[in-house]
Amino acid sequence: MRNLTGVNDLVVRFANVNGTGSASANNMFAMSIFRMGIPMTAKNIFPSNIQGLPTWYEVRVSEKGYLGRREGVDIMLCVNPQSMKQDVASVKPGGYFLYDNTKNLHKDFIREDVNYIGIPMIGICMRLYSDARQRQLFKNMIYVGALAALLDIELEVVKGIIADEFKKKPKLIEPNVQAMMAGVNYIKENYEHPLGLRVERRDLVGDAIVIDGNTACGIGAVYAGATVAGWYPITPSTSLVEAFAKYSNRLRVDPETGLKKVAIVQAEDELAAFGMVLGANWNGARAFTATSGPGLSLMNEFLGLAYFAEIPAVLVDVQRGGPSTGMPTRTQQSDLLLAAYASHGDTKHVLLIPSNPSECFDFMADAFDLAERLQTPIIVMTDLDLGMNEHLSAPLKWDDARRYDRGKVYTAEDLDALSAMGKQFGRYLDVDGDGIPYRTLPATHPTKGSFFTRGTSHDEYARYTEDGVKNAQVLDRLSKKWDTAKEILPLPEFYQTQNESNIGMIFFGTTTYAALEAIDLLKQEEGITLDAMRATAFPFHASVEEFIEAHDQVFVVEQNRDAQFRTLLINELEINPKKLIKILNYDGMPITADAIRNGIAKHLEAIKL
Amino acid sequence: MTYIKPKFRHPDLPKNAVGFTKTDYEGVISTLCAGCGHDSISGSIVQACYEMSIEPHRVAKLSGIGCSSKTPNYFLNNSHGFNSVHGRMPSVATGANMANRDLIYLGVSGDGDTASIGMGQFVHAIRRNLNMLYIVMNNGCYGLTKGQDSATADAGSVSKSGSVNPFEGIDLVGMALELGATFVARSFSGDKTQLVPLIKAALSHNGFALIDVLSPCVTFNNNVGSTKSYDYVRDHIEALAEIGYVPEKEEITVSYDRGSSVDVELHDGSSVQLHKLADGWDPRDRQAAMSRLQQAKAEGEILTGLVYVDPESKDLHEIIKSDKRPLNSLKEEDLCPGAGVLAMINDEFR
């Protein structure tokens, strides 16, 4: 058997039982790779369940800096008998299978082309610890130690991580180090180490951080000046508002009075959550909510009201597997059409689509500015992969000179000045010709500037009207505002090599990681060069159409069955559908570079025939 | 009939303490049916706000969808209004209040809006003790869709088309009491003498104040057999107390017999004065209120007046310990921790 070998290029998968405290041990393993200066990406693959079912954690180590998921497992650490059959099967030939050999492995799990490394985890724990909970928790540290020895991870790095992890409970540091060392010593005494497959210190991560997108979004909302959040728990968005609450409690509480410069209310449902957001924004506070597909469905009615009544709002949709309740703990990009055209009538919404955590932070800050500038909901589209998994990311950055853009809001002085000029305030008047009217906040002026916010048809002065012409005028102005939005949204990112190629690829959000790797694979392994564009927003900037026009064929990579992003392109830009080729993945797992590469290569081969 | 309101006002109209005449509290002309009880309630709101010298622009008036929800257009022209979606006014009011605790929030809803589609939001606004006045204009039927029974229609009540309602009606007052509402009242649109002081007291209350106002629908539910018709309500009404509202820092001029009244001081220093009609009536006793309400129901009475008040009530902002300043007034310097703090946050992720 030829064993897998290599340095800083491997996939390690942990197969655990949900609820056994393995998450922090697995995370320590991933962070030790990061702290050795090697790019890595980690993904939780977990059930929609609290305890007991199989759960996996996958770490990809990539010196080349590829941060998407890669298929095939090089090293499987299996401590869950329930999933052992599939876990053994997922190991690449020549790979390694680490298991607890306190009991003998059943013959059904033996493969000739896999290396078995048995570690008596329970046995060691029984010897070292008397407490049942300790035995369970320290078992996790034993395998972290074993992996460290096998992969040549610097032990001082792991010890440093343990020290940081238990900073607030220093008594736990020593026992954890002891458990980790028990694993190290067992490997040293019983196996050749390190393996042919190993890691080696590099200096490739710079000032990067490791953070999940929900946390980055939550911190972004703090920096953006959000003061109100109405929300309803739903996987995978829950941790976003929890992060907002955590950082608000840390950074926005008066130490003397204990009073908070923030109001966060867990609503009774998603309808109420978004209603709160609208009420608060209408009243001049920056307010937001976060949800996922089923919640977004419920918010449709209010989204229509916000669009038509022109109320700013920020909503983060952390997409999960659909349709319906779908796969709550799996990832997809399948809410695009729902979000873009949410609610009845001619309604459409601005979408921002970040691709990594630092962009989550930036786009949250942008979202609040854009919502107030455009006076409309801004939906930030992320997904479970970005939201709940930790990613290697550029550090979060804030420019202290940045000022919040509160949009067109008349003050009492403005209203008096307007009146002195003989002009009347009209809530929905297009004063500047950009489709964006001026608003006033409640209580601005004792006698001027009040208006009625309503979802019924209204004229430029916010008065109810059933005059079809006036209603059409409002709808046309909203179209003009839509065109204005195109110019002020984040620009797409282009990856082009002097227009050498007549083939283009479009991707967005978390598909980016795999897409960028696929470009390299196509070039190196298939000899195919293509230009690429990463979309960041809807409606589309003019350069999106130009990119498509400049290429004969454009592949659109996305994680849903119906090619929803492609539909948006066709629908909004009136592009010939034949020009846009679908590359899809909708199994709930993040798309891989191999899948994209294979899809594109197969298509190109087919049309050559 | 004209829909244009004359702008001419007599120059000598009396002004209140903040310099406004009563007409400054009016809205556009109503498009509801002539004689609609809802218009009387609008009139009571106008009178209460004028007499309390509330600055109209400090009021945010919000509603859902339905006949009742149209009324905010018919009072307080200088207030910002928000006509939200069916049954969802409470959440919009909650958000508005979270953004600025300093304004006065006046929500208007109907029985369809509150007791059916909006039941969830109504219940949770009570649970959070949102500082607002929530008026239900309760006529037991859907007027805008021509007279279907609503969830507050009493079992056995006969609709205009002659059908008998087979289901139990939801009693919003009983429900609010059960849920822990801190101000619960019921009144009748035709009884301004009772309704105006109740509105004043409710506006002064620190927390969620419900006034369920029976407001007969003259077009679709004012027939013989309806338990929400003018005649039926007048015949079955039972007032708990005669009510006087005493504003803060103003000499008490209302004469009353101390031996038979109770003063309930509200959070802002004003008080509600109740002349006892019912024996042993104390509006601060929730259990007694619940029991009295049940008794009235059993006897076929419609109990009106201030049913319950908690003068110590703490509102949403006090419960969640939010800043005393309106959150919408906070600026970058209050809210943004800055690049230096972000650098430290980044360090936690390495």
Chai-1 contact restraints between the chains, C-beta under 6 A:
chainA,res_idxA,chainB,res_idxB,connection_type,confidence,min_distance_angstrom,max_distance_angstrom,comment,restraint_id
A,I209,B,N346,contact,1.0,0.0,6.0,A-B,restraint_1
A,I209,B,F349,contact,1.0,0.0,6.0,A-B,restraint_2
A,I209,B,R350,contact,1.0,0.0,6.0,A-B,restraint_3
A,V210,B,F349,contact,1.0,0.0,6.0,A-B,restraint_4
A,I211,B,F349,contact,1.0,0.0,6.0,A-B,restraint_5
A,Y223,B,C336,contact,1.0,0.0,6.0,A-B,restraint_6
A,G225,B,L335,contact,1.0,0.0,6.0,A-B,restraint_7
A,T227,B,L327,contact,1.0,0.0,6.0,A-B,restraint_8
A,V228,B,M98,contact,1.0,0.0,6.0,A-B,restraint_9
A,V228,B,A99,contact,1.0,0.0,6.0,A-B,restraint_10
A,G230,B,G95,contact,1.0,0.0,6.0,A-B,restraint_11
A,L251,B,P337,contact,1.0,0.0,6.0,A-B,restraint_12
A,L259,B,K321,contact,1.0,0.0,6.0,A-B,restraint_13
A,L259,B,D323,contact,1.0,0.0,6.0,A-B,restraint_14
A,K260,B,K321,contact,1.0,0.0,6.0,A-B,restraint_15
A,K260,B,S322,contact,1.0,0.0,6.0,A-B,restraint_16
A,K261,B,D323,contact,1.0,0.0,6.0,A-B,restraint_17
A,K261,B,L330,contact,1.0,0.0,6.0,A-B,restraint_18
A,K261,B,D334,contact,1.0,0.0,6.0,A-B,restraint_19
A,A263,B,M98,contact,1.0,0.0,6.0,A-B,restraint_20
A,A263,B,S322,contact,1.0,0.0,6.0,A-B,restraint_21
A,E268,B,G120,contact,1.0,0.0,6.0,A-B,restraint_22
A,E268,B,H124,contact,1.0,0.0,6.0,A-B,restraint_23
A,A272,B,S91,contact,1.0,0.0,6.0,A-B,restraint_24
A,A272,B,Q121,contact,1.0,0.0,6.0,A-B,restraint_25
A,G275,B,R88,contact,1.0,0.0,6.0,A-B,restraint_26
A,G275,B,S91,contact,1.0,0.0,6.0,A-B,restraint_27
A,G275,B,V92,contact,1.0,0.0,6.0,A-B,restraint_28
A,M276,B,S91,contact,1.0,0.0,6.0,A-B,restraint_29
A,M276,B,T94,contact,1.0,0.0,6.0,A-B,restraint_30
A,M276,B,G95,contact,1.0,0.0,6.0,A-B,restraint_31
A,V277,B,G95,contact,1.0,0.0,6.0,A-B,restraint_32
A,L278,B,V92,contact,1.0,0.0,6.0,A-B,restraint_33
A,G279,B,V92,contact,1.0,0.0,6.0,A-B,restraint_34
A,G279,B,G95,contact,1.0,0.0,6.0,A-B,restraint_35
A,G279,B,A96,contact,1.0,0.0,6.0,A-B,restraint_36
A,A280,B,G95,contact,1.0,0.0,6.0,A-B,restraint_37
A,A280,B,M98,contact,1.0,0.0,6.0,A-B,restraint_38
A,A280,B,A99,contact,1.0,0.0,6.0,A-B,restraint_39
A,N283,B,A96,contact,1.0,0.0,6.0,A-B,restraint_40
A,N283,B,A99,contact,1.0,0.0,6.0,A-B,restraint_41
A,N283,B,N100,contact,1.0,0.0,6.0,A-B,restraint_42
A,N283,B,N328,contact,1.0,0.0,6.0,A-B,restraint_43
A,G284,B,N328,contact,1.0,0.0,6.0,A-B,restraint_44
A,A285,B,A99,contact,1.0,0.0,6.0,A-B,restraint_45
A,A285,B,L327,contact,1.0,0.0,6.0,A-B,restraint_46
A,A285,B,N328,contact,1.0,0.0,6.0,A-B,restraint_47
A,E301,B,V85,contact,1.0,0.0,6.0,A-B,restraint_48
A,L305,B,V85,contact,1.0,0.0,6.0,A-B,restraint_49
A,P395,B,N346,contact,1.0,0.0,6.0,A-B,restraint_50
A,L396,B,L342,contact,1.0,0.0,6.0,A-B,restraint_51
A,L396,B,N346,contact,1.0,0.0,6.0,A-B,restraint_52
A,W398,B,A339,contact,1.0,0.0,6.0,A-B,restraint_53
A,W398,B,L342,contact,1.0,0.0,6.0,A-B,restraint_54
A,D400,B,G338,contact,1.0,0.0,6.0,A-B,restraint_55
A,D400,B,A339,contact,1.0,0.0,6.0,A-B,restraint_56
A,Y404,B,E332,contact,1.0,0.0,6.0,A-B,restraint_57
A,P442,B,A60,contact,1.0,0.0,6.0,A-B,restraint_58
A,P442,B,H80,contact,1.0,0.0,6.0,A-B,restraint_59
A,A443,B,H57,contact,1.0,0.0,6.0,A-B,restraint_60
A,A443,B,R58,contact,1.0,0.0,6.0,A-B,restraint_61
A,A443,B,L103,contact,1.0,0.0,6.0,A-B,restraint_62
A,P446,B,H57,contact,1.0,0.0,6.0,A-B,restraint_63
A,T447,B,N78,contact,1.0,0.0,6.0,A-B,restraint_64
A,S450,B,N78,contact,1.0,0.0,6.0,A-B,restraint_65
A,S450,B,S79,contact,1.0,0.0,6.0,A-B,restraint_66
A,S450,B,H80,contact,1.0,0.0,6.0,A-B,restraint_67
A,F452,B,G81,contact,1.0,0.0,6.0,A-B,restraint_68
A,T453,B,F82,contact,1.0,0.0,6.0,A-B,restraint_69
A,R454,B,N83,contact,1.0,0.0,6.0,A-B,restraint_70
